[in-house]
Every structure is written in C-alpha cells, then in structure tokens.
C-alpha cells in the first residue's frame, strides 16, 4: 500500500524530537480528573516513541495505572516551535529493559539508601520506565521573525489573517502508516 504524500513529506522532515528541546512536559490525568504536568527528560527516543525513567512511587505512576492516556510536550523558546504528542503510556518494570536506556546520571534522582537493595541503579526496585507511544502528534513550526513581521504587516493591509507559522498534525491513521513503513517505534 502506497503511503499518503502528506505522510511521506511529514516522515521526510527532520524527526520531531530533533526539533524539540531536551526537557519535556509529561502530562497525566489524576484519578480525580485533574491534569498533572511535570518536567522530565526522555531517557530514550526510539523513533517517535519516548521513554522516561522515574521513581515508581511517584504519583505519575498512579495516574498512568488509572488512565494510560498522556501527553508529552516540548517547547523551544528561541523560535516558539512546539511539539505536542498525545499517546498511550506503558509502565516498564523489567530491569533488563530499563538497563538498555539507563545512564549513570539517572542515579542522582534515586540516591543510594544504603540498604543494599535501593542502590539508585537500574535494578533498584524504585526504578521504572514510562514508554509513551504516540496516537497523535501536533507541532508548530514558526516562521523567522522577519517573515512573521512581513506576514503580519501584509495581513493588516489586506485584511487577511496572519499565518506566523505552520501547524502540522499527524493523526493515528498516518502514524499507523508510518509504523508500517518504518517499524513499530513510530
């Protein structure tokens, strides 16, 4: 089956994570309905699948067990580009899988409790991973400042709406097509 030309173009653009800053906001839904966001740095980016390492005693794990729907967002203040990834989270507690994405700097977030069990290493029982597989991706690519200024001035003169950037949406069907073309890590 031949891919939609839009999907082909979208898949040829620079990968979303290359356009985003390293720190992300991970948003989950608490069992009371409130949305909770926190800054996190992805430990791994396999295609468009994001993995985070975190303490499984934190509230985000309760949230994700209640509702695996979540959002990962990135913002680049230097040019106002942003990426919003809606997805389904999977909690990974297999320490051999966690070892594959582990780096020694992550130990700082856990600490060694000195009991021989809670060492702050990848096999610490507090260490788990959150894998987010996207169901929809939206991203904004802003025009340069000069182009934005010209576009706004032109809109003011013509009465048309300004378009200071491009909003792209990759929906679930397009993500499925990308997975078929590029493999499961999309």
N, C-alpha and C positions, 0 to 999 in steps of 0.2 A: 504494500500500500504506500503510495507516494504521500509525503508529508505536505501539509498546507504551506504555501510560500511564506506566510507570516511566521509560522513556526520555524521554518528553515532560517529566515532572517534573524529571528529572535535568538536561535541557537548559535548563530554565527557572530552575534555581538559578543563583546567581552563578557565573560561569566559574571553573574550578578555579584558574587562575593568579591570580585576584583574591584568593583565599583564602590564598594561599601567600606566603611571604617571597620577596624577590628572589633571594637566593642559593639555588642548588640543589646537590644532590649528584648527580653523574653517575657511575654505576657501570657498569663494563665487565668483561668476562671476559678475562683474560690467556690466551695460548695454552697455558700450563701448567695452566689451570683456576682459578687464584686470582682472586677478585673484587677489583677495584681501584676505589676511590671517590676523587673529588676534588671540591672546591667549585668551582662555576662559576656565572656569572650569564648567564641567557639573553639573547642579543642581540636576539632576536625571538620573539614568541609569536603565531603565526598560528592563531587558534582554539585548538586543543589541541595543535598541532604546535610543538615547541620547537626553536630554532636557537641554536647556540653557535658563537662564533668562537674558534679556538685555533691554536696552532703545530703544523703538520702533522708536525713532527719529534718530537713528544711521544709517549710510549708509548700514550696512549689511541687514537691512530690505528692503531697496530699491532694493538691489541686489537680494534678495530672492523673492521679488514680481516679478521681471523681469525674473528670472531663478531660480526655486527651487532646481536645482541640486547643490550639495555642497560636501565638503569633511571634515571629522573630522579626525585629525591625532594625534597620541601620540608617544612620544619617551622616552625611558629610557636610559639615558646616562651611567648608571652604567654597562650596559651589551650590549648596542646597539640594543636592541629589539625595534621594532616599529610596529605600527598598523595604517593602512590607511583605513578609512571607507568612501566609496562613497555612497551617499544617496540622498534622496529627503527630503527637508525641508517643514515643515508645520508651519505657524505662528499661535500661540495661543494667543488670547487676552481676553479670558474668564477668569475673575479674580477668579472665583471659582476653575477652573482648575489650575491656577497659584498658588493659595493658597496651593494646595496639594504638590507642590515641593518647596515652599517658605521656606527660613530660615532667621532669623533676620539679619544675617551678610550681606545679599544681599542689605539691606537698604543703606549701605555705598556707593554703586555705584550709587545711585539716589539722595540722600540728600533730606532734607525737605525744600521746597521753602517757607514755612511759609504762604501759601495762603489757607490752609485747604483742598486743592484738591491734590496738588503734595507733598504728605507726605513721599514719599520714601518707602511706604509699598506695599504689594502685590496688593492692589486695586488702586494704583496710576495710572492715565491714561497713563503714560510713560512706565509702566512695561508690558512687553510681554514675551512670551516664544517662543523658536525655538525648534521644535521637529524634529530630524533627524532619519528617518527610513532607514536603510542600504539597498543598492541594490547590493553592493559587498564589501567584506572585504578582505584585504590583510594584512598578518602580517609576520614579520620576527622574528624568534627565534634563537638567536646566540648561538653557542656552547661556552663552557667555554674557557677562554684564553688559558689554556693548550691544550685543544682539538683543538683549532684553530691553535696553533703553530705546533702541530703534523700534522694536516691536510695539512698545507701549506708546511711543510718540505717534507711530503710524495708526494705531488703534484709536488714539484720541482724535486724530484728524479725520479718519474715515468713519468713525462711529462703530467699528467692528470690535469684537472682544480681543484683548491681547492674549497671546499664547507664549508665555515666557519659557516654555519647556515642552517636553514630550512625556505623556503618561502612557506607559505600556502595561498591559495586563496579559499574563499568561495563565489561562484557566486550566481547570482539571483535565479537560479533553486534550489540550495542547501539551500539558505535562505528560499525559499518557503516551502521546505520540513521540515526545522526546525520549521517554523511557524506552519505548520500542526501538528507537534509532540508536540511542546512546547507552542503554543499560539501566539497571534498577536504581542507580544512585542519583537519578534526576528527580 
